[in-house]
Amino acid sequence: MTMQVRQETGESSQTVADLPSVLYTRLRTAGLEHIAAKLDDGDRLELADGLQLFECSDLLAVGWLANREREKRHADRTYFNHNIRIEATNVCVASCLFCAFARLQPGDTGAYTLSLDQVWDKLRVRADQALTEVHVVNGLHPDLPFAYYLELLRGFKRIRPDVHLKCFTAVEIAFFADLYGRTDEQVLRELMAAGLDSLPGGGAEVFAERVRRKICHDKCGADRYLDIHRTAHRLGMRTNVTMLYGHIETHEERVDHMLRARALQDETAGFQAFIPLAFHPDNNQMRKLPAPTAAETLRVHAVARLMLDNVPHIKAFWIATGVETAQTALWFGVDDLDGTVQEEQIYHMAGARTPEALTTEDISGLIRVAGRDPIERDTLYNVVTQH
């Protein structure tokens, strides 16, 4: 009976002291014995612990610890959703060095802005799909009226009243407030009244000011990003938080980013998932830098699971990581593979060679082949189907 309860809840009572000697020796050799003991005792990992996890030479030992924490929470359950990703415009006044998607002016080569009917058609043509989420992220267009975004949301709800609208990053919310003469809270309230259900986590990049000055100096800062999420949580919305890794950030700046997200989660409990986003160097101003390796990607996700003890889910965005690495990450702390996505452009314009979409059957198969149990969820992690 005890065994059955542990399997259903995902809980595990295994501590370091219970480990086979070969595993105990490996953790001790890797210098991770004290971190494992802190996890056993329910003590929080701090900056020095995070740095040690990033610098430890034994990636598999780090992954084992992260997998243990993952299985305490979720056992073999691995989540995904049936969603569509829409980017209504790539016109953007920000000049982020890592971005291959944005065009600074409406008339620039490759610039586009969809009409509302064109955006709505992306949902209309999928009337036969059991979509549960529309995910919208745009450039920061200086000429569109606020009514464009309000009517965009209303139109989605007219077409599919039950669909969840996860739209507009905190960076976009800040831009709307500054452009249209509103406070961040006023923007959120108006968007919610038009149908907004939650915020995505994009735009966080790395919270460290040193990094932001160099790669994204002219958009919403870290403090405002976090405060917008704080406000969204207070208004009853759930959100995600991301981190762009693999460019010029240091290990310490990565851990600091995680700790700042953790601190806000202590305060509001509004984050659902932490999503590491791999830097892609193609077609942007940072093209001389190499892309992060698969090993680096696995480590970032594992450390995130260990540091972010209060965030329920760690997501591998397969578009960015690659499908095979995302599958492997399911044993390095990850319990969520995002969703079907469909028509993603931001990463593909930066050189991603992953598919632009997967079906629910595709994702279920990938999860099963990786040795996990696929669970189709909605945006708020209610179970839709256990595949």
FIRO-415521 format. One record per residue (C-alpha): x, y, z. Coordinates in steps of 0.001 Angstrom, whole numbers, plus 500000, padded with zeros to 6 digits. Example, Ala and Ser with C-alpha at 12.3 -4.5 7.8 and 13.67 -1.06 7.14 Angstrom:
2
512300495500507800513670498940507140
//
This chain:
387
500000500000500000502788502413500876504512501636497593501318502391495662500787505757497365504337506843496593503921505971492930500652507887492618501874511051494343505368511035492949506818511169496445510000509340497357511491508727500768514887507730499388517674509758500986521410509782500457521801507331503309519547504852501475521551504884498259523539501935496950527199502437497765528162503049494137525771506020493886526778507386497258530436507167496257529729508903492963527962511817494660530771512135497180533432511996494452531555514695492543531508516873495657527709516849495771527167514892498963526358517975501033523943519294498363522141515950498358521947516108502153520460519620502027517828518390499611517070515451501915516617517823504858514437520246502919517050523001503141517171525476500275520073525589497896521777528974497713524084530798495322527199528793496226525326525535495751524102526610492330527610527570491274528905524199492389526226522421490376527217524372487260530910523703487794530675520036488818532448517799486297529972514944486742526933515997484709525173512701485316525424513135489087523820516583488770521173515076486527520493512269489003519807514770491772517517516792489512515676513682488376515126512666491987513507516051492686511452515780489494510144512355490449509266513481493974506883515977492385505689514249489244506845510615489187506879509691485457504206512209484476505274514486481624503017517300480477502316519003477158499441520973475671497673521399472350498478524979471503499208527345468660501910530011468644501091533268466811503354536243466167501087538961464764503885541433463967507661541413463904508008545205463782509895546067466964511584549180468295513902547172470563517321546247469226518147543039471113521409541642469782520235538026469946517031538559467939516668537505464303512899538002464310512464541761464749512433544456462073512886548010463317510599549731460788507340548652459096508902549065455636512065547073456357512744543932454342510923541042455959508758543245458193505136542225458549502018543064460539498982540833460161495498542247460005493144541105462731491320538866460260494619537269459240495439536568462881491977535210463624492149532996460534495002531070462157492511529928464770489541529582462393491364527163460069492044524909463053488386524460463919488896520681463740491718520759466312491096520339470032493263523355470846493214524564474436495659527501474181496567530396471906500024531794472681500750535245471237504112537039471338504845540066469154507403542694468350507065546116469999505246547921467170505256551719467658502280552520465413499529550048466268496711551352468483495941549640471775492539548762470305494329546334467933495414544151470844492108544410472701490117543435469615492603540655468828491731539035472166487991539618471792488064538063468329489785534908469578487128534529472263484335535007469729485786532198467617486600529843470508485107531062473804486732528224475726490292528723474455492896529991476935494680533155475787498291533262476967499423536470475313501949539312475557505179539128477532505913541470480417508110543400477969505065543977475769502945544997478769505562547593479755505735548845476166501947549206475973501886551140479247504590553561478106503217553990474582499554554394475470499916556403478678498702553791481150500115552058484194501179548433483906498202547421486040495759549390483894497087547645480789496696544239482412493175544979483607492037546168480170493570543151478459491974540811480999488583542409480393489086541705476664489882538040477291493518537707478418493906534650480671497630534482481476501069535815480551503893533887478892507355534121480407509302535563477490511453538664477687513237537791480925516509537061479095518986537266482015518143539522484934521752540638485521522127544317484638525591543738483108524110541346480562521030543436479827523117546524479086524997544573476429522309542479474738518929544190475320519562547662476711516470549359475268513640547262476631511931546620479956514421545985482775514525543050485165512846544821488086509922545943485954509616542506484348509312540937487782506940543635489026504610543097486067504472539405486891503894540317490538500950542479489488499574539792487188499702537285490040497915539705492352495197540119489723494684536367489681496632535358486593499221532610486408502404533189484424505673531543483430509264532790483663512103532180481214515897532521481069517929532941477882521174530981478363524299530147476421525564533568475313527588535988477506526066535269480914528145533734483712527204530810485928526697533225488800524339535345486712522327532256485819521950531265489460521109534836490454518379534826487800516902531655489268517072533015492803515255536213491828512497534180490197512356531987493308512044535020495562509044536330493623507496532871493720507884532873497522505916536110497539503135535331495055503119531610494145502040532707490654504675531095488442503659527787486915506828526907485022510443527946484560511577527695480946515272527852479997515583529139476428518690528231474443520482531045472625520578530527468844523313532498467046522200532405463409521027535554461614521565537963464497524215540316465871525717537647468156526363535155465371530047534793466277529133533038469515528603529266469523525217527826470421524990526021473770525784522316473631523349519567474536525319518940477731524999522603478712521285522508478005520793519434480185522763521025483016520790524299482915517496522440483169518813520216485964520131523125488015516844524968487514514934522024488990517249521951491996517304525698492655513636526475491983512161524337494723508907526349494750508150526411491005506025523382490101507260522709486575510488522868484574509786523034480860512035522075477946510969524134474935511724521524472275511782524163469529514873525666471157516599522620472650516022520220469786513698517254470095516301514682471131517804516893473839514332517688475151513628513964475439516847513438477385516033516395479626513056514406480931515671512608483062517408515864484044514624517540485995512183518404483180508514517404483424506992519484480583507663519621476825505521522694476070503104521812473287502287521358469643503316525031469069502528525313465295504016528077463105506705529271465555508914531879463853511173533550466443513498530588466962513342529374463393514416532784462103517390532479464477518422529157462961516443526488464811516219523334462698513472521703464712510016521089463204507658524059463239504942521905464799504321518503466351500998516728466738499763515532470105500487511994468888504054513024467991504701514459471452503073511516473213505302509167471270508436511142472091507586511045475783506803507318475776510013506485473924511907508455476584510370506216479256507855508676480694504063508922480814502509511581478504499793513784480016498005516308477824497192519344479983495558522695479583497434525924480322496676525696484045497852522068484253494418520513484440494573517085482813492893516924479396493916513401478364496326510789479619497745509383476394
//
